[in-house]
């Protein structure tokens, strides 16, 4: 009996070793999966923005209305300084009236907010009652451009337009004016919720802009909005050929269900 038990010890040892190795392999695979998942998450934001750049703002606006049941597009007063299309993450700034202030640091926060942004950012600025006040110009546009911002949306005016066009930095604003905010406004906050041209914008929301205007996609609903907008784009683009061939918009709408 004693010899028989001893003869089984190597088998038990081998089984234990195999179990240990199997557990180690499973752990390594799990760790690799977690690492891969983390990498996927890290690039998903840039991939999401890349996809939004290929859909029309009109389709995004329609998709938002169907999914969120809210108006999230800006008014006709929000106009581009040149034809442009972009999508990026909102970096918000707000300026408040402070007429006659002599504080040299009154607008420093506005500039620091630019320096804190980077690739794929959209500078979203709200200038209180600022339709005739330039919230930004060529210097700020240059700083945004070299830091990788994709554009700016200003609920207020813009100036130095010739230079902004020259460097190709896209800006949507409610007006073109030669005025300044210096001594008239103060920085009221950055990366805070704002209402830009009637639309609520939170930091990190997705801002899309093209020749049809500007819309804002709440980040929590971005994937769903993108998927529906892509479907709408496909249907609408398919309908052009159907209308040309059949010479009937009624039949095309019946077939594709998009208007």
C-alpha positions as CSV (number, residue, x, y, z in Angstrom):
1,X,0.0,0.0,0.0
2,X,2.8,2.4,0.9
3,X,4.6,1.8,-2.5
4,X,1.3,2.2,-4.4
5,X,0.6,5.6,-2.9
6,X,4.1,6.7,-3.6
7,X,3.7,5.7,-7.3
8,X,0.7,8.0,-7.6
9,X,2.5,11.1,-6.3
10,X,4.1,12.1,-9.7
11,X,0.7,11.9,-11.4
12,X,-0.8,14.2,-8.7
13,X,2.1,16.6,-9.2
14,X,1.7,16.7,-12.9
15,X,-2.0,17.3,-12.6
16,X,-1.4,20.2,-10.2
17,X,1.2,21.7,-12.6
18,X,-1.2,21.4,-15.5
19,X,-4.0,23.2,-13.5
20,X,-1.6,25.9,-12.5
21,X,-0.4,26.4,-16.1
22,X,-4.0,26.5,-17.4
23,X,-5.0,29.1,-14.8
24,X,-2.0,31.2,-15.7
25,X,-2.9,31.0,-19.4
26,X,-6.5,32.0,-18.7
27,X,-5.3,34.9,-16.5
28,X,-2.9,36.1,-19.3
29,X,-5.7,35.9,-21.9
30,X,-8.0,37.8,-19.6
31,X,-5.4,40.5,-19.0
32,X,-4.8,40.7,-22.7
33,X,-8.5,41.1,-23.4
34,X,-8.7,43.8,-20.8
35,X,-5.7,45.6,-22.3
36,X,-7.2,45.2,-25.8
37,X,-10.6,46.6,-24.5
38,X,-8.9,49.5,-22.9
39,X,-7.0,50.3,-26.2
40,X,-10.3,50.1,-28.1
41,X,-11.9,52.5,-25.6
42,X,-9.0,54.8,-26.0
43,X,-9.4,55.1,-29.8
44,X,-13.2,55.0,-29.9
45,X,-13.6,58.7,-29.4
46,X,-11.5,59.6,-32.4
47,X,-13.2,56.9,-34.4
48,X,-16.6,58.3,-33.5
49,X,-15.6,61.8,-34.5
50,X,-14.2,60.4,-37.8
51,X,-17.6,58.8,-38.6
52,X,-19.5,62.0,-37.7
53,X,-17.4,63.9,-40.3
54,X,-18.9,61.7,-43.0
55,X,-22.6,62.3,-42.3
56,X,-24.6,65.4,-43.1
57,X,-25.7,67.8,-40.3
58,X,-29.3,67.7,-41.6
59,X,-29.3,63.9,-41.0
60,X,-27.7,64.3,-37.6
61,X,-30.4,66.9,-36.7
62,X,-33.2,64.6,-37.8
63,X,-31.7,61.7,-36.0
64,X,-31.5,63.7,-32.8
65,X,-35.1,64.8,-33.1
66,X,-36.2,61.2,-33.4
67,X,-34.1,59.8,-30.6
68,X,-33.9,62.6,-28.1
69,X,-37.1,64.5,-29.1
70,X,-35.4,67.8,-28.8
71,X,-34.2,70.6,-31.0
72,X,-30.4,70.6,-30.9
73,X,-29.6,72.7,-34.0
74,X,-28.6,76.3,-34.0
75,X,-30.5,79.0,-35.8
76,X,-30.0,80.5,-39.2
77,X,-28.0,83.3,-37.6
78,X,-25.1,81.0,-37.0
79,X,-23.2,81.3,-40.2
80,X,-19.7,80.1,-41.4
81,X,-17.0,82.6,-42.5
82,X,-16.3,80.2,-45.4
83,X,-17.8,76.9,-46.5
84,X,-16.6,74.2,-44.1
85,X,-17.5,70.9,-42.6
86,X,-16.2,69.6,-39.2
87,X,-17.1,67.5,-36.2
88,X,-15.4,67.5,-32.8
89,X,-15.8,67.7,-29.0
90,X,-17.1,70.8,-27.4
91,X,-14.7,72.9,-25.4
92,X,-16.9,75.6,-23.8
93,X,-16.2,79.2,-22.8
94,X,-18.5,81.9,-21.5
95,X,-17.9,85.7,-21.4
96,X,-20.0,88.1,-19.3
97,X,-20.4,91.8,-19.7
98,X,-18.1,93.9,-17.5
99,X,-18.2,97.3,-19.2
100,X,-15.2,99.5,-18.6
101,X,-13.1,97.0,-16.6
102,X,-9.4,97.7,-16.4
103,X,-8.4,94.3,-15.1
104,X,-5.6,93.0,-17.3
105,X,-6.5,89.4,-16.3
106,X,-10.2,89.8,-17.2
107,X,-9.9,87.6,-20.3
108,X,-6.9,85.4,-19.3
109,X,-9.2,82.4,-18.6
110,X,-10.5,82.6,-22.2
111,X,-7.0,82.3,-23.6
112,X,-6.0,79.6,-21.1
113,X,-9.0,77.6,-22.2
114,X,-7.6,77.5,-25.7
115,X,-4.1,76.3,-24.5
116,X,-5.8,73.5,-22.6
117,X,-7.5,72.1,-25.7
118,X,-6.2,69.8,-28.3
119,X,-6.9,67.6,-31.3
120,X,-10.6,67.2,-32.3
121,X,-11.8,70.1,-30.0
122,X,-14.4,72.6,-31.1
123,X,-14.2,76.0,-29.3
124,X,-17.7,76.8,-28.3
125,X,-18.0,80.4,-27.0
126,X,-21.0,82.3,-25.6
127,X,-20.6,86.1,-25.5
128,X,-23.4,87.6,-23.4
129,X,-25.4,89.9,-25.7
130,X,-22.4,89.7,-28.0
131,X,-23.7,89.8,-31.5
132,X,-21.8,93.0,-32.2
133,X,-18.7,92.0,-30.1
134,X,-16.0,89.9,-31.6
135,X,-15.5,86.9,-29.3
136,X,-12.4,85.8,-31.3
137,X,-10.1,86.8,-34.1
138,X,-7.0,85.8,-35.9
139,X,-4.7,85.3,-32.9
140,X,-7.1,83.0,-31.1
141,X,-7.8,81.2,-34.4
142,X,-4.1,80.6,-35.0
143,X,-3.7,79.2,-31.5
144,X,-6.6,76.8,-32.0
145,X,-5.4,75.7,-35.4
146,X,-1.9,74.8,-34.3
147,X,-3.3,72.9,-31.3
148,X,-5.5,70.7,-33.6
149,X,-8.9,72.3,-33.0
150,X,-11.2,71.5,-35.9
151,X,-13.2,74.7,-35.7
152,X,-15.0,77.3,-33.5
153,X,-18.7,78.1,-32.9
154,X,-19.2,81.6,-31.5
155,X,-22.5,82.9,-30.1
156,X,-21.3,86.4,-30.8
157,X,-19.1,88.1,-33.4
158,X,-15.8,87.2,-35.1
159,X,-13.2,89.4,-36.7
160,X,-9.9,89.1,-38.6
161,X,-11.9,87.0,-41.1
162,X,-9.5,87.5,-44.0
163,X,-6.7,86.0,-41.9
164,X,-8.9,83.1,-40.6
165,X,-9.8,82.3,-44.2
166,X,-6.1,82.5,-45.2
167,X,-5.1,79.9,-42.6
168,X,-8.2,77.8,-43.3
169,X,-9.6,77.8,-39.8
170,X,-13.4,77.3,-39.8
171,X,-15.5,79.5,-37.6
172,X,-19.3,79.8,-37.3
173,X,-20.5,83.0,-35.7
174,X,-23.6,85.1,-35.5
175,X,-21.9,88.0,-37.2
176,X,-18.7,89.6,-38.5
177,X,-17.7,92.7,-36.6
178,X,-14.5,94.7,-36.1
179,X,-15.0,95.2,-32.3
180,X,-13.1,93.9,-29.3
181,X,-14.2,92.3,-26.0
182,X,-11.2,93.8,-24.2
183,X,-12.4,96.2,-21.4
184,X,-16.0,95.2,-22.1
185,X,-16.1,91.6,-21.0
186,X,-14.7,89.2,-18.5
187,X,-14.1,85.4,-18.5
188,X,-17.0,83.7,-16.7
189,X,-16.0,80.1,-17.0
190,X,-14.5,77.3,-19.1
191,X,-15.6,73.7,-19.6
192,X,-19.0,74.5,-18.1
193,X,-22.5,73.9,-19.5
194,X,-23.6,76.8,-21.8
195,X,-26.5,77.7,-24.0
196,X,-25.0,78.6,-27.4
197,X,-27.5,80.2,-29.8
198,X,-30.4,78.6,-28.0
199,X,-28.8,75.1,-27.8
200,X,-27.6,73.5,-24.5
201,X,-24.0,72.4,-24.9
202,X,-22.0,70.4,-22.3
203,X,-18.2,70.0,-22.4
204,X,-17.5,66.9,-24.5
205,X,-20.7,67.0,-26.5
206,X,-20.2,66.4,-30.2
207,X,-20.5,69.5,-32.4
208,X,-21.2,69.0,-36.1
209,X,-21.2,71.7,-38.7
210,X,-21.5,72.0,-42.5
211,X,-23.2,74.2,-45.1
212,X,-26.6,73.5,-43.5
213,X,-25.6,74.8,-40.1
214,X,-24.5,73.6,-36.6
215,X,-26.0,70.8,-34.4
216,X,-25.0,69.4,-31.0
217,X,-25.1,65.7,-30.1
218,X,-25.2,64.9,-26.4
219,X,-22.3,62.5,-26.0
220,X,-24.4,59.9,-24.1
221,X,-26.6,59.4,-27.3
222,X,-23.8,59.8,-29.8
223,X,-23.6,56.2,-31.0
224,X,-27.4,55.9,-31.5
225,X,-27.6,59.3,-33.3
226,X,-24.7,58.4,-35.6
227,X,-26.2,55.0,-36.6
228,X,-29.6,56.5,-37.4
229,X,-28.0,59.5,-39.2
230,X,-25.9,57.1,-41.4
231,X,-29.1,55.2,-42.3
232,X,-30.8,58.5,-43.2
233,X,-27.8,59.6,-45.4
234,X,-27.8,56.2,-47.2
235,X,-31.5,56.4,-48.0
236,X,-31.4,60.1,-49.1
237,X,-28.4,59.6,-51.3
238,X,-30.0,56.6,-52.9
239,X,-33.1,58.6,-53.6
240,X,-31.4,61.1,-56.0
241,X,-30.9,58.4,-58.6
242,X,-34.4,57.0,-58.1
243,X,-35.9,60.5,-58.6
244,X,-33.7,61.1,-61.7
245,X,-34.7,57.7,-63.2
246,X,-38.4,57.7,-62.3
247,X,-39.0,61.5,-62.4
248,X,-41.2,61.1,-59.3
249,X,-40.3,62.2,-55.8
250,X,-43.6,60.7,-54.5
251,X,-42.5,57.2,-55.6
252,X,-39.0,57.7,-54.3
253,X,-40.3,58.7,-50.9
254,X,-42.7,55.8,-50.8
255,X,-39.9,53.4,-51.6
256,X,-37.2,54.7,-49.3
257,X,-39.3,56.4,-46.5
258,X,-37.0,59.4,-46.3
259,X,-37.8,63.1,-46.8
